[in-house]
Amino acid sequence: MYDLIIIGGGPAGVAAGVYASRKRLKTALIACELSGQSAVSEDVQNWIGTVSIPGSELAENMKKHLHAYAEDVVDIIEGEKIKTLSKSNDDFIAVTENGKEYKGKNVLIASGANRRKLTVPGADIFEHKGLTYCASCDGPVFSGQDVVVIGGGNAGFETAAQLLAYTKSVTLLCRKPVCKADPVTVKKVSAHPNMTVLTESDITEVKGDGFVTGISYKDIKTGEVKDIQVNGVFVEIGNIPSTDFVKDVVKLDDFSRIITDPKNQQTSTPGIWAAGDVTDELYHQNNIAAGDAVKAVEDIYQAHAAR
């Protein structure tokens, strides 16, 4: 029986693990991997205290930090994904897809979110055949070629910046009149001579012949459908919270995010807290995820001590 079960290994999960170890809460931290979405970012510039760091290095630093303090207090269980979470009397039972069972008095859900898939014609056909959701994984394959990025948020522009280092050209499609990425990022990336940003543009089809050869997109202002010849399509259109395993245990909002009390990160179910991209937190950032997880563990510790 654990004092705390932490589900997730991103910034929220790792921060919770570090604080749980310092509080001497016997903890099981269960995650597919210790990384988080920023692991694919070429350059993270807003992790407080660090001017600039590759996402992969940030992920490795977080992992080292957790292992340095885990000792015999936090059991780090990687390579496991939670399938179900249920309540039994006053305790909780988390069961992995491999059938392993973990029991705990409290639960912190920090399971994050998954990439939202592109659903236009051709997207499923050409996935892994020129269409990808990971620039860090597949970007170098497109060296010297023309590519397109779908998505006007920070992830889209960060992906474009990474691709500009070795591709021939990058075109970014943004559905909004003003891209939602940080203005400083938009300005910096857009200034590159091989970069083109098309606002109010919505992809309608991915085309190819065994491999991607181009896309079609709709000019939202005029309604005209246009074509672009590209060899690669990089998709950055947001995330879907990983809440399937808790949809019957805690209250979710209309976007399937866990509803939390911002004062302490408590959910609708006593004994369960949540932090990070899996929650209805208004702003999803690494620093906020880590801070919310710390807040949750502080509250969990108080609740545990009061028993």
Buried (B, 14 or more C-beta within 10 A) or exposed (E): EBBBBBBBBBBBBBBBBBBBBEBEBBBBBBBBEBBBBBBBBBEBEBBEEEEEBBBBEBBBBBBEBBBEBBEEBBBBBEEBBBBBBEBEEEBBBBBBEEEEEBEBBBBBBBBBBEBBEBEBEBBEEBBEBBBBBBBBEBBEEBEEBBBBBBBBBBBBBBBBBBBBEEBBBBBBBBBEEEBBBBEEBBEEBBEBEEBBBBBBBBBBBBBBEEEBBBBBBBBBEEEEEEEBEBBBBBBBBEBBBBBEBBEEBBEBEEEBBBBBEEEBBBBEBEBBBBBBBBBBBEEBBBBBBBBBBBBBBBBBBEBBEEE
